[in-house]
Amino acid sequence: MPDLARELETLAEGARQSIGAAADERALEDLRVRFLGKKGEISLVLRGMGQLAPEERPRVGEVANRVRDEVESLLARARERLDSAKLEQELRGTPLDVTLPGRRLLPRGHRHPVTRATDEIVSIFSRLGYDVASGPEIELDWYNFEALNIPKDHPARDMQDTFYVDEATLGSGAGSILLRTHTSPIQIRAMRRAGAPPVRVVAPGRVYRSDYDQTHSPMFHQVEGFCVGPRITFADLKGTLAAFARAFFGPETRTRFRPSYFPFVEPGAEADVSCSLCGGTGRRDGGRCGTCKGTGWLEVLGSGMVHPKVLENVGFDPREVTGFAFGMGVERMAMLKYGIGDLRLFYENDLRFLGQF
């Protein structure tokens, strides 16, 4: 019958000598695996316990636990010894002068033009008294479409335009789950959260649509803004957007509004600004301005008075309060402000492009 207790004691003596002589972390790790691993020496010895008499097993088990604890303790002390030696060596090395000025190893980065445009837009509306709000990018059909008066047969609900995550109808009746196609759902969430007017919010964020070409991206950025309260009129909308355009594009910028249809506003309008490159003349460098195509105007955003059904959907009485809303694509605003001709440049991470900002 094997004397496993004696083998374990012999193994412990070998571990003391080997661990005491270990010169680095790699050697310590090899010794840990050698003695304590699943196929290590302690495990190999303990495989013979099945051959022991029942009365011998507790004694051998006690020795095995003691040896294992000792080896673990030896390894821990050895690591402390090596760490102390390493620190001592570093302290005796070449001193580091912490009073020296920092070295500029890499050139400073730049804020992305989309980030710059977003921050500037939000800053302008913040100065006009608007709160900044955000919402989920994975949205419910009710917030993205239903509450905004977008009917079920509207083209925007087609899978060619919208990324659906889950088309199964939810038990709550909220509808399908999708990637939001605009930041307008934040308008609904902000009004429901406020509970009562007045509400004045600007909401930047990413949105998603199934489209990709020179002027469209499947992921892009929008800024939604709205103001709801007693006696809000279209004149307030025009004054607000005119002030924004002058602050963003320059003090000489003019604005105009053209009738347009959006399901969540009535009446609705497209807002144009005078071309900043040709000064609104339509002529540049002796020829037609290519940016505004000779019209002198640039389309920048959609807007209108909040539809009464939208107000009812959030519990507001359209007989008591009115409001206006507007939404703009940040990439388009940046392209117009900085004279960028291809939307895809924003996402190619070309340092020659980004370094200009």
Disulfide bonds with the S-S distance in Angstrom:
none
